């Protein structure tokens, strides 16, 4: 009996309040800054791709919606030959962004991704790659990791140790 009275009390308590309705297409909802929406691939401050095709994003993805293949350029820099995300399977968990060591994958607060046909929800590298650095403006993986950069060989960058020949360490 008490639960029935409590329910009636809650109904009458909320009866006179103003309704909070957002007319979606005309008024956009305010999304929090950490909202996980559309996935993008970013570039480093030099304008080159940040992705080094390490496959960590594909391994971390619980629904297996990321597919990529690695390739190398003449300077021994790895990059994805193709990078594909199937957004019809993606659950926007953010594990791919957390696993990325180069901050190449970032989730933006864009939630309008509806399509009429399922094959158009498969995004290729050209669709995902943006021209800017995203949230991390000054980070450049190749400067931090001691890999060949333009004009300098491995071990010649500022405050960098010479490379270790790991084959010489084997018994």
N, C-alpha and C positions, 0 to 999 in steps of 0.2 A: 504494500500500500504506500509505503514511504517513497519507493522508487517511482511510482506513478505520479505522486504529487511533485516530486523533484523534476520529473520530465515536463509536467505541465508548467511548473514555475520557469524552467529554462525557455520554453516556447514563448511564454508571455514576456519574459525578460528581453528576448531578441526581437520581438514583434515590432517594436517602435523604432528600431535602429535603421540608419540609412544603409541601403544596399551598396556593396562595393563591387560594382560590375565595370569591367574595362571592355569597351567596344574595340576588339582587337585590330581589325585592319586600319581603322582611323587613329586609334591611340595605341602606341607601342608600350608594352609593359617595361618597367624598370628592372633590369636584370642585375644581380650582384656582380661585382668585378671578377669573382672567382668562378663564375658560371662556366661549365664545360659544355661547349657547343661544337661548332665546326672545327675540324682538324686542318691545320695549314702547315706547309713546309716553309721554313724561313731561310734567309741568306745571312752570311756573316757581314761584318762591316766593309769588307773588300768587294762585296757584291757577288761572291761565289756561293754555291750551295753549301749549307752546313752539314747535310747528311753525309755520313761516311759509310753507309750501307753495312752497319755492324750487326743487323738482324735482331737487336735487343728489343725493338718495338714489336716485331712480329712474334718473338718468343713470349713477351709479357702479355700480349693480347689474349684475353680469356676466350674470345669467340672466334679467333683466327680469321680476322677480316683484313689483315695487312699482308700484302705480298710484294716482295721486291727482289731484285737481283743486283749483285755488285759488279762493278767494272773499275778499271784503273786508267787514269790519263797518263800522258808521257812523264809527268813529274811524280809518279807513284802515289798520287792522291786517289783515294777510293771515293766513288760516288755511285748512287743507284742508277743502274742502266734503265730500269723502270721501277716505279713505285706506285702501288695500286691499293686503294682502300675501298672496301665494299661497305658503304654507309647503310645499306639495308640490314646488315648484320651487326654493325657497330652499336655498342651499348653506352658509349661516351663515358667510360669509367675513368679515363685519364691515365691508365697504366702505361700507355705508350709514351706519353709526355714525361712521366716520372722515370722511365727506363732510358730515355734518350740521353747519352752522355754529352752531346754537342748542342743541346737545346734546339735541334732542328725541328722537331715536332712540337707544336704548341696548339692548345685548344682556345679558340676565340669565343666570345659571347654572342655568337650568331646562331639563332635557333630556327631560322626559316629555311628548311632544306627539303620541302616536300616536292615530290615529282609524280607524274602520272604513270610512268613506266619504271619497273624495277631495274632494268639495265642502265638507266640514266643515273642511278645512285652509285655506280661504280666510278670513282674519280681516279684519274691518272695523275702522273707527276706534274704535267702541264697545268692541270686544274688546281692542284694543291699548292704549287710553288708561288709565293708572293715575292714582291720586290724588296721588302724591308726586313729588318732584323727581328721584328716582333717585340717581345717583352724584354729581351736581353740585348741592349744596344751595343755594348762594347765587347762582348765575348766573341773571341775567335778561337775555335778549337785548335787549329793548326799552329797558332802562335803559342798556345799553352802546352800542347802535347809534344812539342819537339819534333815535328814532322816537317818535311821540306816545304818551305814557303818561297815565294818569288824572290830571286836574287840571293838566296842563302841555302846552303846545303844543310843536311842534318848535323846538329852539333855546333853550328856557327851562329845561332841566334843569341841574343843577349841573355846572360845568366843561364845558359843551357849547357849541360854536360855533354861530352861526346857520346855518340851512340855505342851501345854495348853489342858486341858480336855474340849472340846467344849460342851460335853453333860451336864457338870455341869453349863454351862452358860445359858441353856434353862430355861424358867420359869416353 
